[in-house]
C-alpha cells in the first residue's frame, strides 16, 4: 500500500490573522472627544514622556508574546509531521565519498586480470546499479560517462536490429550525447580500440563517426586506443580534436604523403611540405593550451620538418611529457633537441639525427634541468655521455637506456671512478644487446662504489654473467608462475630475427644462475664435542648481496607483456591472449538467466596508460 502523509490537526488559536503585516504592525491610538481636548491639554503635555514610555513597553510585550506562540505552533507541526514520515533509506544518508569508494572497488573487480570480465559487463553493472535509486543514479551517472569504453566490434544482433553496417554503438552514443547535453559535459575520456576493418585499417566511415562523437564532447581530455595515421591531408578526426580546448593527451602517427615523397625525389629539405600542409598541422595545436602529454611517431618515408617541430612546441605551454620516435635525420636533429621546452619526462627513440655532442649540450641546458624521467633508446651513444647525463640531471629519478651495441669509451681521456653516479636515481633500465660486458662492468663498479645511493629497482634483461644481479637483493624465486606455460626457452642470446631478449628468457637465465649458486657451499659449520665431530652443516650459497637496497626486476612495463619497455604498439592498450572472448558467461549463475548476462563476444582489453612509456 502506498504511503500517504496524514494531515496534521492544529490546536485552536485566536481569531487574529497570522499575516506578517498584521503581526509586526503597531497598535492604533485611542480616539478622544473634542469637548475634553481643552481641559486635559495641560495634563497631556505634562505626562507626554510617561505615556510614550508606557506605549512602547506595551507594544514590545505584545509582539514578543505573539512571536513566541507562533514559534511554538511551528515546532509542534514539525514534530507531528516527523513522527508520521517513514525513515529515509540508508543510501540516501551516505556522503558522496562512500559512493565513489564503492564504484571504484567495482571497477577494480572488473579490471583484474584473473577476473574473466570485460568492459561490457562492467557497464551493465553500472547501469543496473543506477536503476536502484536516485542517489545511486546521481553517483553512477558521473562514473558511467566520465570514461566511455567502446571495445571490439559491434555484435551481430545490434547490426541486425538497427540496420547499420558499422559503428552502431558509436552512433547510439552520439545520439544520446547530442540529445542530452548534460551527459556530454561528463565525458572526459573516450576509449575506442579494436575498431579496425578486416584489412587491419581504419576506414573513413569509422574515422568520421568517431570524429562526430568527439565533437559532441566539449570537455574531452583524451582519446584512447584510436590513432589513425595522419598523412597531411584533411582529416575530420584531426579537425575535431583540434577544437577540444581541454585535451590533455594526444598521439600523432605521421604517415607518408605521396606528394611530399614525389617532391623529395628532386628537392632537398627543408621545404618538402607545402605551406598549406605545414600551416594545417601547426594550427591544429593552437587550442591545446592544456595539453600535457604528446607522442610523435613517424612511419617509413614520413616527413615532419624541423621548423614544424619548433612551431608546435611554442604553442603548447602546458607540455610536460614528450615522446618522439623514428624521424629522419633532417626532421629531428641536435638543433631541434635544443629547442625543446622544459619537460618532466622525455623519451627519444630511433632518431639518427641525434649525436652524443648534441645530447651532451642538451643535458647541460636549462631546458633539461627539471627532467625526472629520461629514456634514450637505440641512439648509439657513448659511455661518457651517460656519465654526463647522471651528473647533470639533478632531479632524475627514472632512466632507461637500450641500444644494440655497447657504448664506446674513449680511454685516451682521464676517467674518474665511479664512472656513473647519481644521488637521485631510483629506477634504472639497462639493456645492451651485443657485447654488453664492458659497459656492465663499469655500471657494476659504480653501484658497488655507492654511485647510486637512492637506487631501488634495476632491470637488466641482457645480463649474461649476472654481474648486475649479484649486486641486488637475494631472491628465492625470479621466474613467474606463468612462465612454465610459455614453453621451453633458451636462456642464451637472442637470434638475429629476435633483436632483443624477451623477459621470459631473461628470467630463465637469472633463475638458472640462482639455482647454480644454491648448489655451491658457502661455508660449513662443524660441531665438535670433546674432540669428536658430531655434526657438519653445509650452508648453500645464494645469488645477491646481503644488505643491498636494490631489487632485481624482470617484469614488463605493460602487465602481461614480454618486452621490457612499452612499445608503440602498446599505445592505448592491448587485448589479452585468450582462447575465447568474453560473453558474460562468468556471471551465468545469475537467476535472471541468459537474457540478462549474455552479450556479444568481445576480447578482453586492458588499457595501457601513456605514463607507462616514461
N, C-alpha and C positions, 0 to 999 in steps of 0.2 A: 504494500500500500504506500502510495507516495506521501511524503512528508509535507504537512501544511502548517505553517506557523499559526498559533492561536492569537486571537485579538485580545489585547490587554485591557482590562477594565480599570479605569482611572478612579481615584477617590473623589467624592463630591467636593467641589470648590465653590468659591464665591462667584456671584453672577458678574463680577467685574471682568472685562476683557483683558487677555494677556498680551495684547498687541504692544510692541515695543514702544510705539509713540505714546500710548497711554501710561505705560509703566514708568517711563522716565519723565513724564510731564509734571510741572509744579502745580500745587493746589491753587484754586481760584480764590481771589479776595472776596470777603463778605460785603453785601450791599447795605448801606445805611440810609435812613430817611433824611430828606432835605431839611426838615424842621429842626433836627437836633444838631446839624452841622455847625451852627454858630456857637451853641452852648458848650460843645466839647472841643472846640478848636484849641483852647489853651492846654487841655489835658492831652490831646493828641500830640501837640508839639512838645510837651514836657516828657511824654513816655514813648517818643518815636524810637529811640535806641533800644528800649526794652522790648517793644513789640517786634522789631526786626529780628532780634536775637531769638525770641520765642518761636517765630515763624520758621526760621532756619532749622532750629532743633526739631520741630515737629515734622518738617519735610524730610530731613535725613533719617529720622526714625521710621517714617512710613516707607521710604524707599528700601531701607535695609531689611525691614520685615518682609516686604513683598518679594525681594530678591531671594532671601533665604528659603521662603516657602516654594518659590519656583524651582530652585535647585533641588530641594527635597523631592519634588514631584518627578523631576528628570531622573534622579538616581533610582527612584522606585520603579519607574518604567524600564530602565536599563536592566535592573536586577531581575524583574519578572520575564523580560524578553530573553535574557541569557539562560534562565532556567528552563525555557521551553525549547531552545535550539539544540540540535544534536551536536556532539563534539566533532571538530573538524578532522579530516583524515590525517594520518601520520605524516605522509609525504608532503602535505600542504604546509606543515610547520618546519620542514627541513630547510636549511640555508642552501644557497646555490652551490657552495663548495662541496657539499655532500653529493649532489647530483653529478658534479664534474668528476669526483673520485670514482663513483660507480661506473660512469660511462667510460672513463679511462681504463678501468680494470676490464670492462667488457671488450674494449679494443685490444688490450694485451692478450686476452684469452683467444681471440680470433686470429691474432697475428703470430702466435707462437709457432715455431717450426714443427713441433711434434703434434700440433692440432691439425687434423685434416679438414680445415675450413678454408673459406675464401672470402673475398670482399662482398660477394653477393649474399652470403649467409650473414655476414656482419650487418649489412644494410637492412636485411629483412628483420633482424632482431631489433635494430633501432626503430624501424617503422612500427613494429608491434608494440614496442615499449611506449612510443608516442601516443598510442591509442588508449592507454590505460587511464590517463587523467590529463587535465590541463597543465598541471605543474610539470609532469613529465614531458608533455608536448613542448613547453617552452624551453626546457633543458635540452631535449633531443634535437630540436629544430636547428640549433646552432651547430651541434656536432654533426648532424646529417648533411648540412650544406656547407660546412667550413671546408672540407676536403672531399670532393666527389670523385670516386673511382669508377671508371668505365673500362673494365678489363676484358680482353678477349673479344671474340666475335659475338654477334647477336645470335640468339637462339632461333632455331627454325620456326618455333611456334610464334615468336614475335614477328618475324619476317612475313609469315603467312597471315597473321592477324591484321597487321597494319598495311600490308601490301606495299612494302618498301624493299628496295634492293639492298641498301646498306645504310648504316648509321641510324638504326631505329631508336636505340636508347639515347643517342645524342640529339636526335630531333625531338623526342619527347621531353628531354631535359631543357632544350631550347624553348619549347613552347611554355613549359612551366615557368622558366625564369623571365620570359617576356610578359606573361600574364600576371605574375606576382613579383613585382619589383622589390618587395621587402625581402623575399627569399634570395634574390640575386645579390643583395647587399652582403649576405653572409658568406658568399663564395670567395675563398682566398686561394684555393688550390684545386686544379683540375688534373686528374690522373687519367691518361688515355693511352696506355701501352697496348701492344698487340693488335693494332688496327691496320696491319699490313694486308695487302692483297695476296692472291695466290702466288704471284710472282715475287713476293717479298718486297714490294714497293708501296709507297703511299700514293693512292690515287688522288686525282684532282678533286673528285667529289668529296672524299673524306676530309681532305685539307680544307675545303670550303665550309663544310659543316662544322668542323672544329673551330674555324675562324668565326663563324656566326655565334657559336656558344661563347667564345671569348669576348665578343662584342656585347653580349648580354650580361657580363660580369664586370661591373665597374670597379670593384675592389680586388681584382685578381692579382695575386702576387707571384704565382709560379705555375707553369705548365709542365707536367712531369710525364716523361716517357713518350712524348710525341715530338720528334725533332726531325722533320723532313729537310732535305738538302736545299740550300739556298744557292742558286746559280746566277745571281744578279739580274733576275727578271722579276716582274711584278708578281707578288705572292700575297693572296688575301690574308693568310695567317700572319705573315710578317707585318703587314699593314695593321691588322687588328692588334697585335701585341705592341706595336709602336705607339698605340693610343692609350695603353694601360699605364697610367702615371704612378701606380703603386707597385709596379712589377719589381721583384727583388732578385729573381734568378732568371738567367736566360742562357741557352746553349745555341751557338751558331755552328752549323755544319756546312762549310763552304764547299760547293761543288764546282765542276768545270763548266765554263761558259764557252760555247763554240765560237762566238765572235772574238772573245779575248784570246782563245787558243789560236785562231787563224791570224790574228794581229801579231801574235808573238813570233810567227814564222819569219817576219821581215822587219820587226821592230824590237828594240831593246827596252827594258823597263828603265825608268817609270813611264807611265802613260799608256799602259796596255788597256786599262779600263777607261772607257769614255767618261765624260763629265756627268752624264745622266746616271750611269751606274754608280759612280763614286758618290754623287750627291744623294741618291736614293738610300744607299746604305748608311751614310753618315747621319742623315736626317731621321733615320729610324731610332736613333739613340737620344734625340733631343728631349723627349718627355720622361726619360728614365732617370730622374733625379734621385730615386730611392733604390736603384739597382745596387746590390752589394756583391753579387756573385756573377761572374761572366766566364763562359767557356768558349774558346775559339779553336776549332779543329778544321784542318784542310784535307780534302780528298786529293788523290793524284791529279796533277795538272790544274789544281785550283789556284786562283790568284786573288790576293788581297794586299794591296801595295802599302809600302812603308808610311806614306803620308796619311793614309786612311786610318791606320792604327793610332797614330798620334792624335788625329781629329776626334776619334771616338773616346779616347782616354780623357780628353779635355771636357767631354760632355757628360761624364759620369762622376759627379762629385762624391758619391757615397760608396764607390767601388773599393772593396777591401779584400776580395778573394778572386784571383785570376789564374786561369789555366790556358796555356797556348801550346798547340801541338801541330807538327808536320807541315810547317810553312816553308816556302822556298828561301834560299839564301838572299834573294833580292827583296823579299817581302818583310821578313823579320830578321834583323841582324843586331850587331852591337849598338848601332845608333838608335834603333827602335827600343832596345832594352833601357837605354839611358833616359828615355822619355816616359818611362812608367811612372804612375803616381805612387805615393806611399801606400803600401799594402801590408796586410797581416799575413796572408797566405799566397804563395806563388808556386806554380808548377810549370816547369819548362821541359818539354819533351820533344825529341827528334827534330831539333832546329839546327840545321847545318850552318846557318849564318852566325851562330854564336861561337865565340872563341874564348880561350882561357883569359886573355888580356881584357876582353870586354866584360866578362863576368867579374874579373878582379876589380875593375873600375866601378862596376855596379854595386858590389857588396860594400865598397868603401864610400858610397854616396849617401846622402841624407834620405833618399827615397827608400833605401833598403834597411834603414835603422829600425823601423817598427816590425820587421818580419819576425813572425813566431813559427811559421811552418814554411819550409823551403824544400822543393823537390827538383833534383837535377837528374833527368832520365835520358839515357842514350845521347849524350852530348860529347863524349870523348874528351874529357878534361883531365888536367894533371893533378898530382897529389898536392903540390904546393898551393893550387887554387883551393882545394878542400881545406887545407890548413888555414888559409886566409878567411874562408867562409866561417869557420868556427871561431876565429879570433875577432872578426869584425862585427858579427851579428850578436849583440849583447842580450837580445831578448829571445833568441832562437830556442825553441823547446822541442821541435819535431823536425827531423831531417831525413830525407830519403835520397839515396844515391844508387843508381843502377846503370851499368853500361857493359858492353860485351868485352872490352879489353881492359887490362889493368892500367890504372892511371900512371903515367910515367913520372919518374922523379929525377930531377937534374942533380946528380951527385957532385957536380963541379962547384955548386954553391954551398955556403955554410948552412947546415941544418941543425936546428936546436931540437932537443928531445924534451918532452914528448912532441911528436910532430903534429898530432891532432889534440886539441884541448878546448873545452867549452864548459863554463861554470853553470850554464842554464839548461843544457840539452837533457831532456828526459826520455826521448824516444829516438831510436836510430834504426833505419832500414839500410842494409849494406848488401849489395848483390852484384858481384862481378863474375861474368860467365867464363872467360878464358884466362887461365893462369892468374888466379886471384891471390896467390901466396904472398908476393912482396907487399902489396898494399894491406893485406890482412895482418901480416906480421907487424907493420907499423901501427895499425889500429889496435892490435892486441897489446903491444908495448905501451901505447898511450893509455889504454884502460887500466893496465897493471900499474902504471905510474900515477894513477889517480888524476888523469887528464879530464875525466868526465865524472865529477863528484855527484852530480844530480841525475845521472843516467839510471833509469829503472827498467827499460824494455829494450831488447836488442833482437832484431830479426835478420838472420843471415842465411838465406836459402842455399847459397854457394859457400859452404864451409867444409871443404873436403877432408881436412885433417882435424877438425874440431878445435882449432886454435882459439876461436871465439867462444865456443860452447864451454870450454874448460874454465873460462873466467866468470861464468854466470852461476846462479844458484843451482845446487844439485837437485835433480828432479827424479822421482821414481818412475815416471812414465812420460813419454813425449808423443807417441802415436795416439791417435784418436780412435774411439770405438768404431767409427765409420770407415777407417782405413782398411780393415780386413775384408770389406765388401767391394773394394775397388780393384781387386786382382793383384797379382804379383807385379811389383815394380822394382826395377833395379836401382839401387842407390848410387850407381856410378853416374858419370857425367851424361848430360842430355845429348841426344843425337843432333845431327846437323839440321834436321827438319824441325826439331823442337828446340828453339833457341834459348829457352830459359828453363831452369829446374822447376818442376811442379812442387808444390808444398808436400804432396804425398810422398814423393821421392826424397825430399829433404828430411821429412820426419822419419822415414825408414832408415836413412843413413845415420841420423842422430840417435835413433833408438839402438842401432847396431853398435855404435861407439859406446853407448851407455851400458849395454849388456856385456860388451867386451871388458869394460873396466870392472864390472862386478866379478868377473872370473879371476881377476888378479887378487892377490893377498896384500892388503895394505900394511898390516902388521899382525903380530901374533902375541898372545898373552899366555904365558906359561905359569901354571900353578905348581909351586914346589912345596912339598910337605916333608920336612925332615930329610932333605936331600934327595927325595924321590919326586919325580914328575908325575903328578896325578891327573892333570888336565892340561890340554893345549887348545886354545880358542883362536880360530882364524877369523880376522875381520876383513871382509872383502873391500875392494876399492870402490870408488864412485867417480862420476864424471861431474866436475864442477869445483867451485871454491867455497869453502865454509866461510860465512860472514859476508859474502857478496850481496849487494843490493840489486843486482841486475837479473831480470827474468829473461830466459832464452825462449823467445816466442816464435812459433812457426804456424801462425794462423793467418788467414786471408783478411784483407780489409773488407771484403764482401762475405757475409755469412754463407758458408757452404761452398765458397769458391775454391778453385785450385791454384789460381795465380795469386801471388802475394799482394801485388798492388792492384787497385781497382783500375780497370781499363776503360777505354772509351765505349766499348760495347756494353759496359755495365751502367752507363748513364741512364738514370730514370728507374732502373730496376731490372730484375731477371725473373724468369719463371723457374720454379723448382722442377727438378728432374723427377718425374713420377710416371708410373705406367699409365695411370688414369687421372683425368682431371676431376675436379670437384663437382658433384651433382647434388650436394646436400645429404648424401647417404649417411654421413656420420651422425646425423640427427634423426635417423629413421625410426627411433623408438618413440617419437612424439605421438601422442594418442590421436592427433588430428589426421594422421595418415599421410600418404604420399603427396596428395594435392597441396599440403601445407609446406613440406620441407623440400620438395624436389624443385630443381631449376636446371636450365641448360648447362651442359658440361663445359667447364672453363678451367684453364690451367691455374694453378696456384701461383700467384705473382707476388713477389716481395720487393718492396721499394728499396732502392739504394740512394741515400741522400748524397748530395753533392759535397757535403762536408767530409765524406769518406775518401775523397780524392786528394786531400791535403794532409 
